[in-house]
Amino acid sequence: MAKTHKAPTKSTAKTPTPPPLDDPGNVNEIFATEVVGAGMIGGCISVNLAAHRWNVTASGGETEISRALVARLMLSREAATQLMNGLANLAQAAGNAATANPDETKAKG
């Protein structure tokens, strides 16, 4: 008689352990002041980030502010979901902290 196997359920399915994270310490950090675009490219999520920059003219005239593209972030759908969930959790925690300490928020703002 042939054995039958049940499909794993969420409670019995094992989640694979990710490999160790190597942090070499020389990865560039990105500072952005806004998201200037997002879309799907070949099944991946693309996010374009920009930063405001001060431009001083050579003649010493008025200082101008411009925007410069500083990064194009390409994420798998899984990584995009992880980023979205992480940012949502941070935003919720920041909102909870502001609600718990309204005087502190007013002093900073």
C-alpha positions as CSV (number, residue, x, y, z in Angstrom):
1,M,0.0,0.0,0.0
2,A,1.4,3.5,-0.9
3,K,2.0,6.0,1.8
4,T,0.2,9.3,1.5
5,H,1.9,12.5,2.6
6,K,0.0,15.5,3.9
7,A,1.0,18.9,2.6
8,P,2.7,20.9,5.4
9,T,0.6,23.5,7.1
10,K,1.8,26.8,8.3
11,S,2.2,25.4,11.8
12,T,4.2,22.3,10.6
13,A,6.1,23.9,7.7
14,K,9.7,24.7,8.6
15,T,11.0,28.2,7.8
16,P,14.5,28.0,6.4
17,T,17.1,29.8,8.5
18,P,18.8,32.5,6.5
19,P,22.6,32.3,6.1
20,P,24.7,34.5,8.4
21,L,24.9,38.2,7.5
22,D,28.3,39.5,6.6
23,D,28.8,43.2,7.3
24,P,32.2,44.2,5.9
25,G,31.9,47.8,7.1
26,N,32.6,49.4,3.8
27,V,29.0,49.5,2.3
28,N,27.9,53.0,1.4
29,E,25.1,54.6,3.3
30,I,22.5,56.5,1.4
31,F,20.9,59.7,2.6
32,A,17.6,60.6,0.8
33,T,15.1,63.3,1.5
34,E,12.4,61.9,-0.8
35,V,11.2,59.0,-3.0
36,V,11.0,60.3,-6.5
37,G,9.7,57.2,-8.3
38,A,8.8,53.6,-7.9
39,G,7.7,50.9,-10.3
40,M,8.0,47.3,-11.4
41,I,10.9,46.3,-13.7
42,G,11.1,42.6,-14.7
43,G,9.3,41.4,-11.6
44,C,11.4,43.5,-9.2
45,I,10.4,46.7,-7.4
46,S,12.4,49.7,-8.3
47,V,12.6,52.7,-6.0
48,N,14.4,56.0,-6.9
49,L,15.7,58.1,-4.1
50,A,16.7,61.8,-4.2
51,A,18.3,64.3,-1.9
52,H,18.1,68.1,-1.7
53,R,21.4,69.8,-2.3
54,W,22.6,73.3,-1.8
55,N,24.2,74.8,-5.0
56,V,26.5,77.9,-4.5
57,T,27.0,79.9,-7.6
58,A,30.5,80.8,-8.7
59,S,29.6,84.5,-8.7
60,G,28.6,84.3,-5.1
61,G,24.9,84.9,-6.0
62,E,21.9,83.3,-4.5
63,T,22.3,79.8,-3.1
64,E,19.9,77.5,-4.9
65,I,18.5,74.2,-3.8
66,S,18.3,71.3,-6.3
67,R,17.3,67.7,-6.1
68,A,19.8,64.9,-7.1
69,L,19.1,61.3,-7.7
70,V,21.2,59.4,-5.1
71,A,20.1,55.8,-5.5
72,R,18.1,53.3,-7.4
73,L,17.0,50.5,-5.1
74,M,16.0,47.3,-6.8
75,L,14.2,44.8,-4.6
76,S,12.7,41.3,-5.1
77,R,9.0,41.2,-4.1
78,E,10.0,39.4,-0.9
79,A,12.6,42.1,0.0
80,A,10.1,44.9,-0.8
81,T,7.5,43.3,1.4
82,Q,10.0,43.0,4.2
83,L,11.0,46.6,3.8
84,M,7.4,47.7,3.7
85,N,6.6,45.8,6.9
86,G,9.7,47.1,8.7
87,L,8.9,50.7,7.8
88,A,5.2,50.2,8.9
89,N,6.4,48.9,12.2
90,L,8.8,51.8,12.7
91,A,6.1,54.3,11.8
92,Q,3.7,52.7,14.2
93,A,6.3,52.7,17.0
94,A,7.1,56.4,16.3
95,G,3.4,57.2,16.4
96,N,3.0,55.3,19.6
97,A,6.0,57.1,21.1
98,A,4.6,60.5,20.1
99,T,1.2,59.6,21.6
100,A,2.9,58.4,24.9
101,N,5.0,61.6,25.2
102,P,3.1,64.5,23.6
103,D,5.2,67.1,25.4
104,E,8.4,65.7,24.0
105,T,7.1,65.8,20.5
106,K,6.0,69.4,20.8
107,A,9.4,70.4,22.1
108,K,11.2,68.8,19.2
109,G,8.8,70.1,16.5
